[in-house]
Amino acid sequence: MLAMAKPRVLIVDDELSVRESLRLILKERTEPVLATSGESALERLAREPFDVILLDILMPGMDGLETLERIKQTTPLPQVIMLTATKTLKTAVRAMKLGAFDYVTKPFDVEEILLLVERAAEVSALRREMEALRSEVGRRYSFENIVARSASMQEVLRTVSMVAGLKTTVLLTGESGTGKEVIAKAIHYNSPRAERPLGVINCAAIPHNLLESELFGHERGAFTDAYARKTGHFERAHRSTIFLDEIGEMNPATQAKILRVLEESTFARVGGAEQLTVDVRVIAATNRDLHQGMKEGSFRSDLYYRLNVVAIHLPPLRERPDDIPHLIRHFLKTKPAELGLPEKGFSREALDLLQRYSWPGNVRELENVVERALVLSQEPVLTAEDLPGPLNRPTPAPPMDAFHQPSREPRTLSDAVDELEVRMILDALVRADYNQSRAAEILGTTRRILKYKMDKLGIQERDVSEIN
């Protein structure tokens, strides 16, 4: 078992006795390094990393508070504990405002120093890990790592690169699975707001009566189960970006509050009167036709025009077949690393099937198919037999003669549309192994709309056998 590296601690004090005392206290649990002044401490920090800094306030030349300020401007990760012989409240408050981790007085309590340094080292390690993760996420969503070889997707990336650095509101449209969330993350992680986490909320996955509270928070007693104040996504996304996925599913009352945030940058928690001001960039996405929603009265036209500052449409995968082989190579490279599996490849026959398939579930469906084949096959080469049924055996198309041949019974256009919808839904349910959420993805809609259609058309899951 590998031993954990000791935290590196920089002890900055002009008194030799203080430096030596702290070195003796800390040498068993940390790697202490000594500096005699603020200037020498900054020189060491420019050359090597430290986890914790013990910094005296009263020093000749550059004092501790000025040194602290310089440290936070250049190397914000190390946690700084201020040291002084006299505990002055005003000085302590100023040190904390400048970013000090804590404040202790001389003479030191050995256990207090050890505990403070241990806690500060843990915070420093956590922040370093967060920085590494944020950097990794940034690399993952850099423009170079987005697979987009087709002309239509190259145009999407050109637009994304133009708007990423601005606060401009963006509306992403396209079928389910086309990569709208990937593009939203690319916009955020290539923007000046990338230092803060992206807030992501799926408006279709949260019941209407809870969505407003999730977005804007609530005050204690605002409703039956509101036992304490809760901050919402907008409050937590201050100076960052919030991604509102499936915004077409949002109810009109919540749409009104979103509109106010976009226009005035203010909102109130549910049950509260205080107006909170936030600096939040909004990226919205939908697979619905919002123009139709406006006609039906389910989507506010004023919100649509406020969201539609920069509209980016992601074409379905069937309209950009040039991207399919590159996406396959991308997933064959990244998925084994994520899953802890050896790298594999597809046979020529399997690749041909993947290339010819229409991909109603778009990029998400392709990713799932590749992952499924990697997980279930033990062979180094993935063949047609490793692909799910709809790919390795053609799905029978719905018979069209019923729509063209004369019928004994009078038929209307509405009847024909209903019959086609029934066949498409039953086919999607079979391909999704009767999972309604997955079937909804294949059909490019939401589970709620699919369930509504099934109820309206009288489709029961047992009816699936009719198309087999």
C-alpha positions as CSV (number, residue, x, y, z in Angstrom):
1,M,0.0,0.0,0.0
2,L,1.4,3.4,-1.0
3,A,1.9,5.9,1.8
4,M,0.1,9.2,1.4
5,A,2.4,12.2,0.7
6,K,2.7,14.6,3.6
7,P,1.2,18.0,3.2
8,R,3.8,20.7,2.4
9,V,3.8,23.6,4.9
10,L,5.5,26.9,4.4
11,I,6.4,28.6,7.7
12,V,6.9,32.4,7.3
13,D,8.2,34.3,10.4
14,D,11.1,36.7,10.9
15,E,11.9,35.1,14.4
16,L,14.1,32.1,14.3
17,S,12.7,30.6,17.5
18,V,9.1,30.7,16.1
19,R,10.2,29.1,12.9
20,E,12.1,26.3,14.7
21,S,9.3,25.7,17.2
22,L,6.7,25.3,14.4
23,R,9.1,23.0,12.4
24,L,9.5,20.7,15.4
25,I,5.8,20.6,16.0
26,L,4.9,19.8,12.4
27,K,7.8,17.7,11.1
28,E,6.2,14.3,12.0
29,R,3.0,15.0,10.1
30,T,4.0,17.4,7.4
31,E,6.9,18.5,5.3
32,P,7.8,22.0,6.7
33,V,9.8,24.6,4.7
34,L,11.0,27.8,6.3
35,A,11.0,31.4,5.1
36,T,12.2,34.5,6.9
37,S,10.1,37.2,5.2
38,G,7.1,37.9,3.0
39,E,9.4,38.5,0.0
40,S,11.2,35.2,0.4
41,A,7.9,33.4,0.9
42,L,6.6,34.7,-2.5
43,E,9.8,33.6,-4.1
44,R,9.4,30.0,-2.8
45,L,5.7,30.0,-3.9
46,A,6.7,31.0,-7.4
47,R,9.0,27.9,-7.6
48,E,7.1,25.1,-5.8
49,P,3.7,24.2,-4.5
50,F,2.5,24.3,-0.9
51,D,-0.7,23.0,0.8
52,V,-0.6,25.3,3.9
53,I,1.1,28.5,4.8
54,L,1.7,29.7,8.4
55,L,2.2,33.4,8.0
56,D,3.2,35.9,10.7
57,I,1.4,39.3,10.6
58,L,4.1,41.5,12.1
59,M,7.3,41.3,10.0
60,P,9.7,44.0,8.7
61,G,9.3,45.0,5.1
62,M,6.3,43.3,3.6
63,D,4.0,42.5,6.5
64,G,1.7,39.5,6.8
65,L,-1.5,41.1,5.5
66,E,0.2,42.4,2.3
67,T,1.9,39.0,1.8
68,L,-1.5,37.3,2.2
69,E,-3.0,39.6,-0.4
70,R,-0.2,38.9,-2.8
71,I,-0.5,35.1,-2.2
72,K,-4.2,35.1,-3.0
73,Q,-3.7,37.0,-6.2
74,T,-1.1,34.6,-7.5
75,T,-1.5,31.2,-5.9
76,P,-5.0,30.9,-4.4
77,L,-4.9,27.1,-3.6
78,P,-2.7,27.1,-0.4
79,Q,-4.6,27.7,2.8
80,V,-3.1,30.5,4.9
81,I,-3.2,30.5,8.7
82,M,-2.2,33.9,10.2
83,L,0.1,34.1,13.2
84,T,0.4,37.0,15.6
85,A,1.5,37.8,19.2
86,T,-1.6,40.0,19.9
87,K,-5.1,39.0,18.9
88,T,-6.7,42.1,17.5
89,L,-10.3,41.7,16.2
90,K,-9.9,44.3,13.5
91,T,-6.7,42.6,12.1
92,A,-8.4,39.2,12.3
93,V,-11.4,40.4,10.4
94,R,-9.2,42.0,7.7
95,A,-7.2,38.8,7.4
96,M,-10.3,36.7,7.0
97,K,-11.7,39.1,4.3
98,L,-8.4,38.7,2.4
99,G,-8.9,35.0,2.3
100,A,-7.1,33.6,5.4
101,F,-8.2,30.1,6.5
102,D,-7.9,30.9,10.2
103,Y,-6.1,33.0,12.8
104,V,-4.1,32.0,15.9
105,T,-2.1,33.8,18.5
106,K,1.4,33.2,20.1
107,P,2.3,31.3,22.2
108,F,0.8,28.4,20.3
109,D,-1.1,25.5,21.6
110,V,0.5,22.5,20.0
111,E,-2.8,20.5,19.5
112,E,-4.5,23.6,18.1
113,I,-1.7,24.1,15.5
114,L,-1.8,20.5,14.5
115,L,-5.5,20.4,14.2
116,L,-5.6,23.7,12.2
117,V,-2.9,22.6,9.8
118,E,-4.6,19.2,9.3
119,R,-7.9,20.8,8.5
120,A,-6.3,23.4,6.2
121,A,-4.4,20.7,4.3
122,E,-7.6,18.7,3.8
123,V,-9.3,21.8,2.3
124,S,-6.3,22.5,0.1
125,A,-6.3,18.9,-1.2
126,L,-10.0,19.1,-1.9
127,R,-9.6,22.3,-3.8
128,R,-6.7,20.9,-5.8
129,E,-8.8,17.9,-6.7
130,M,-11.6,20.1,-7.7
131,E,-9.3,22.2,-9.9
132,A,-8.0,19.0,-11.5
133,L,-11.6,17.8,-12.1
134,R,-12.6,21.2,-13.5
135,S,-9.6,21.2,-15.8
136,E,-10.5,17.7,-17.0
137,V,-14.1,18.6,-17.6
138,G,-12.9,21.7,-19.5
139,R,-10.7,19.5,-21.7
140,R,-13.5,17.1,-22.3
141,Y,-15.8,19.8,-23.6
142,S,-13.3,21.8,-25.5
143,F,-14.2,22.3,-29.1
144,E,-11.5,20.0,-30.3
145,N,-13.0,17.1,-28.5
146,I,-16.5,17.5,-29.9
147,V,-17.0,15.1,-32.8
148,A,-18.3,17.3,-35.6
149,R,-17.0,16.5,-39.1
150,S,-20.2,17.2,-41.1
151,A,-20.8,20.7,-42.5
152,S,-23.9,21.2,-40.4
153,M,-22.1,20.5,-37.2
154,Q,-19.1,22.5,-38.2
155,E,-21.5,25.5,-38.5
156,V,-22.9,24.7,-35.1
157,L,-19.4,24.8,-33.6
158,R,-18.6,28.1,-35.4
159,T,-21.6,29.7,-33.8
160,V,-20.8,28.2,-30.4
161,S,-17.2,29.5,-30.5
162,M,-18.6,33.0,-31.3
163,V,-21.1,33.1,-28.4
164,A,-19.2,31.1,-25.7
165,G,-17.3,34.1,-24.3
166,L,-20.4,36.3,-24.0
167,K,-23.3,36.4,-21.6
168,T,-25.7,36.0,-24.5
169,T,-28.8,33.8,-23.9
170,V,-28.7,30.7,-26.2
171,L,-31.6,28.5,-27.3
172,L,-30.6,25.0,-28.4
173,T,-33.2,23.1,-30.5
174,G,-33.2,19.6,-31.9
175,E,-34.4,16.1,-31.4
176,S,-33.8,14.2,-28.3
177,G,-30.3,12.7,-28.2
178,T,-28.7,15.1,-30.7
179,G,-26.2,16.4,-28.1
180,K,-27.8,19.6,-26.8
181,E,-26.4,19.2,-23.3
182,V,-22.9,18.6,-24.7
183,I,-23.1,21.8,-26.6
184,A,-24.4,23.7,-23.5
185,K,-21.4,22.4,-21.5
186,A,-19.1,23.4,-24.3
187,I,-20.5,26.9,-24.2
188,H,-20.1,27.1,-20.4
189,Y,-16.6,25.5,-20.1
190,N,-15.2,27.7,-22.9
191,S,-16.5,30.9,-21.2
192,P,-15.2,33.2,-18.5
193,R,-17.7,31.5,-16.1
194,A,-16.0,28.1,-16.4
195,E,-14.4,28.4,-12.9
196,R,-17.9,27.9,-11.5
197,P,-20.0,24.7,-11.9
198,L,-22.7,24.6,-14.6
199,G,-26.2,24.3,-13.1
200,V,-28.2,21.7,-15.0
201,I,-31.9,21.1,-14.5
202,N,-34.3,19.0,-16.6
203,C,-37.6,20.7,-16.6
204,A,-39.4,17.6,-17.8
205,A,-38.1,15.4,-15.0
206,I,-39.5,17.5,-12.1
207,P,-43.2,17.8,-11.3
208,H,-44.8,21.2,-12.2
209,N,-45.6,21.9,-8.5
210,L,-42.0,21.4,-7.5
211,L,-40.2,23.0,-10.4
212,E,-40.5,26.6,-9.2
213,S,-39.0,25.7,-5.8
214,E,-36.1,23.8,-7.5
215,L,-35.3,26.8,-9.7
216,F,-35.8,29.7,-7.2
217,G,-35.7,28.1,-3.8
218,H,-38.3,28.6,-1.0
219,E,-38.6,30.1,2.4
220,R,-39.4,28.1,5.6
221,G,-43.2,27.5,5.8
222,A,-43.8,28.4,2.1
223,F,-45.7,25.1,1.8
224,T,-46.5,22.0,3.8
225,D,-43.1,20.3,3.7
226,A,-41.0,23.5,3.7
227,Y,-39.4,23.0,7.1
228,A,-36.3,25.2,6.3
229,R,-35.2,27.8,3.8
230,K,-33.8,26.2,0.6
231,T,-31.7,27.9,-2.1
232,G,-32.6,27.2,-5.7
233,H,-30.6,26.6,-8.9
234,F,-30.6,30.2,-9.9
235,E,-29.2,31.4,-6.5
236,R,-26.5,28.7,-6.6
237,A,-25.6,29.6,-10.2
238,H,-24.7,33.2,-9.4
239,R,-21.8,34.3,-11.7
240,S,-22.2,31.0,-13.5
241,T,-24.4,29.4,-16.2
242,I,-27.7,27.5,-15.8
243,F,-28.8,25.0,-18.4
244,L,-32.6,24.6,-18.6
245,D,-33.2,21.4,-20.6
246,E,-36.6,20.6,-22.0
247,I,-37.8,24.1,-21.3
248,G,-40.8,23.4,-23.5
249,E,-42.2,21.3,-20.7
250,M,-42.2,24.2,-18.2
251,N,-45.6,25.5,-17.0
252,P,-46.6,29.1,-17.8
253,A,-46.4,30.3,-14.2
254,T,-42.8,29.3,-13.9
255,Q,-42.1,30.7,-17.4
256,A,-43.2,34.1,-16.1
257,K,-40.5,34.0,-13.3
258,I,-37.9,32.9,-15.8
259,L,-38.8,35.8,-18.0
260,R,-38.3,38.2,-15.1
261,V,-34.9,36.8,-14.3
262,L,-33.8,37.2,-17.9
263,E,-35.2,40.8,-18.1
264,E,-34.3,42.1,-14.6
265,S,-31.9,39.6,-13.1
266,T,-34.1,39.4,-10.0
267,F,-36.4,36.9,-8.4
268,A,-38.0,36.0,-5.1
269,R,-37.9,32.6,-3.4
270,V,-41.3,30.8,-3.2
271,G,-43.1,32.2,-0.2
272,G,-40.6,35.1,0.2
273,A,-40.8,38.8,-0.4
274,E,-37.1,39.6,-0.7
275,Q,-35.9,40.3,-4.2
276,L,-32.6,38.6,-4.9
277,T,-30.3,39.8,-7.7
278,V,-28.2,37.3,-9.6
279,D,-25.7,37.3,-12.4
280,V,-26.7,34.1,-14.3
281,R,-26.3,33.2,-18.0
282,V,-29.1,31.1,-19.3
283,I,-28.9,28.3,-21.9
284,A,-32.2,26.7,-22.7
285,A,-32.9,23.6,-24.8
286,T,-36.0,21.9,-26.2
287,N,-36.9,19.1,-28.6
288,R,-40.4,20.6,-28.9
289,D,-41.7,23.0,-31.5
290,L,-42.0,26.2,-29.4
291,H,-43.8,27.9,-32.2
292,Q,-46.6,25.3,-31.9
293,G,-46.5,25.7,-28.2
294,M,-47.1,29.5,-28.6
295,K,-50.0,28.8,-30.9
296,E,-51.5,26.4,-28.3
297,G,-50.9,28.8,-25.5
298,S,-48.6,26.4,-23.6
299,F,-45.5,28.5,-24.1
300,R,-45.2,32.3,-23.6
301,S,-44.3,34.2,-26.7
302,D,-42.4,36.9,-24.7
303,L,-40.2,34.2,-23.1
304,Y,-39.6,32.6,-26.5
305,Y,-38.3,35.9,-28.0
306,R,-36.2,36.6,-24.9
307,L,-34.6,33.1,-25.1
308,N,-34.2,33.1,-28.8
309,V,-31.3,35.6,-28.8
310,V,-29.0,33.1,-30.4
311,A,-30.7,30.0,-31.7
312,I,-28.6,26.9,-32.5
313,H,-30.3,23.9,-34.1
314,L,-28.6,20.5,-33.8
315,P,-29.5,18.3,-36.8
316,P,-30.5,14.7,-36.2
317,L,-27.8,12.1,-36.8
318,R,-29.6,10.7,-39.9
319,E,-29.0,14.1,-41.6
320,R,-25.3,14.0,-40.9
321,P,-24.1,10.5,-41.7
322,D,-20.5,11.8,-42.2
323,D,-20.3,12.0,-38.4
324,I,-21.3,8.4,-37.7
325,P,-17.9,6.7,-38.3
326,H,-16.1,9.4,-36.3
327,L,-18.5,9.1,-33.4
328,I,-18.1,5.3,-33.4
329,R,-14.3,5.7,-33.2
330,H,-14.7,8.3,-30.4
331,F,-16.9,6.0,-28.3
332,L,-14.7,2.9,-29.0
333,K,-11.8,5.0,-27.6
334,T,-13.5,6.7,-24.6
335,K,-15.9,4.0,-23.3
336,P,-13.4,1.3,-22.5
337,A,-11.4,3.7,-20.4
338,E,-14.6,4.7,-18.5
339,L,-15.8,1.1,-18.0
340,G,-12.4,-0.4,-17.3
341,L,-12.6,-2.7,-20.4
342,P,-10.0,-3.5,-23.1
343,E,-10.3,-1.6,-26.4
344,K,-12.2,-3.4,-29.1
345,G,-13.2,-2.7,-32.7
346,F,-16.2,-3.4,-35.0
347,S,-16.1,-5.8,-37.9
348,R,-16.8,-4.4,-41.4
349,E,-20.3,-5.9,-41.5
350,A,-21.2,-4.4,-38.1
351,L,-19.8,-1.0,-39.2
352,D,-21.9,-1.2,-42.4
353,L,-25.1,-1.9,-40.3
354,L,-24.2,1.0,-38.0
355,Q,-23.7,3.3,-40.9
356,R,-27.0,2.4,-42.6
357,Y,-29.2,2.6,-39.5
358,S,-31.4,5.7,-39.3
359,W,-30.7,6.4,-35.6
360,P,-34.0,7.7,-34.3
361,G,-32.4,8.1,-30.9
362,N,-29.6,10.1,-32.5
363,V,-26.1,10.3,-30.9
364,R,-27.4,9.1,-27.5
365,E,-28.7,5.9,-29.1
366,L,-25.4,5.3,-31.0
367,E,-23.4,5.8,-27.7
368,N,-25.6,3.3,-25.9
369,V,-25.3,0.7,-28.7
370,V,-21.5,1.0,-28.7
371,E,-21.4,0.7,-24.9
372,R,-23.8,-2.3,-24.9
373,A,-21.6,-4.1,-27.4
374,L,-18.5,-3.4,-25.4
375,V,-20.0,-4.7,-22.2
376,L,-21.7,-7.8,-23.5
377,S,-19.1,-9.1,-25.9
378,Q,-15.9,-11.0,-24.7
379,E,-14.4,-10.9,-28.2
380,P,-11.8,-8.3,-29.4
381,V,-13.8,-7.7,-32.6
382,L,-17.5,-6.7,-32.2
383,T,-19.7,-8.3,-34.9
384,A,-23.3,-7.9,-36.1
385,E,-24.4,-10.4,-33.5
386,D,-23.3,-8.0,-30.8
387,L,-25.7,-5.3,-32.1
388,P,-29.3,-5.1,-30.8
389,G,-32.2,-6.4,-32.9
390,P,-33.2,-3.3,-34.7
391,L,-29.7,-3.0,-36.2
392,N,-28.9,-6.6,-37.1
393,R,-32.4,-7.5,-38.5
394,P,-34.5,-5.0,-40.3
395,T,-37.6,-3.8,-38.5
396,P,-40.7,-4.3,-40.8
397,A,-42.1,-1.0,-42.0
398,P,-45.7,-0.4,-41.2
399,P,-47.8,-1.7,-44.2
400,M,-48.8,1.3,-46.3
401,D,-51.4,-0.3,-48.4
402,A,-54.0,0.4,-45.7
403,F,-53.4,4.1,-46.4
404,H,-53.6,3.9,-50.1
405,Q,-56.1,1.2,-51.0
406,P,-59.8,1.9,-50.9
407,S,-61.5,0.8,-47.7
408,R,-65.0,-0.5,-47.2
409,E,-65.4,1.8,-44.2
410,P,-65.1,5.6,-44.7
411,R,-61.6,6.8,-43.5
412,T,-60.5,10.3,-42.5
413,L,-57.1,11.8,-42.4
414,S,-57.3,11.9,-38.6
415,D,-58.0,8.1,-38.6
416,A,-54.9,7.5,-40.8
417,V,-52.7,9.7,-38.6
418,D,-53.9,7.8,-35.5
419,E,-53.2,4.4,-37.1
420,L,-49.7,5.5,-38.1
421,E,-49.0,6.8,-34.6
422,V,-50.2,3.5,-33.1
423,R,-47.8,1.5,-35.3
424,M,-44.9,3.9,-34.6
425,I,-45.4,3.8,-30.8
426,L,-45.8,0.0,-30.7
427,D,-42.6,-0.4,-32.8
428,A,-40.7,2.0,-30.5
429,L,-41.9,0.1,-27.5
430,V,-40.6,-3.2,-28.9
431,R,-37.2,-1.7,-29.8
432,A,-37.0,-0.2,-26.3
433,D,-37.8,-3.5,-24.6
434,Y,-41.1,-2.0,-23.4
435,N,-39.3,0.8,-21.5
436,Q,-41.5,3.9,-22.0
437,S,-38.7,6.5,-21.3
438,R,-36.5,4.8,-23.8
439,A,-39.3,4.5,-26.4
440,A,-40.0,8.2,-25.9
441,E,-36.3,9.0,-26.7
442,I,-36.5,6.9,-29.9
443,L,-39.6,8.8,-31.0
444,G,-38.0,12.1,-30.2
445,T,-40.5,13.1,-27.5
446,T,-40.9,13.0,-23.7
447,R,-42.3,10.1,-21.6
448,R,-45.2,12.3,-20.5
449,I,-46.3,13.0,-24.1
450,L,-45.8,9.3,-25.0
451,K,-48.0,8.3,-22.1
452,Y,-50.6,10.8,-23.1
453,K,-50.6,9.5,-26.7
454,M,-50.8,5.9,-25.4
455,D,-53.8,6.7,-23.3
456,K,-55.5,8.7,-26.1
457,L,-55.0,5.9,-28.6
458,G,-55.9,3.2,-26.2
459,I,-52.5,1.5,-26.4
460,Q,-51.6,-1.1,-23.7
461,E,-48.2,-2.6,-23.4
462,R,-49.7,-6.0,-24.1
463,D,-50.6,-4.6,-27.6
464,V,-47.0,-4.8,-28.6
465,S,-47.4,-8.4,-29.6
466,E,-49.6,-7.2,-32.5
467,I,-46.5,-6.1,-34.5
468,N,-44.4,-9.1,-33.9
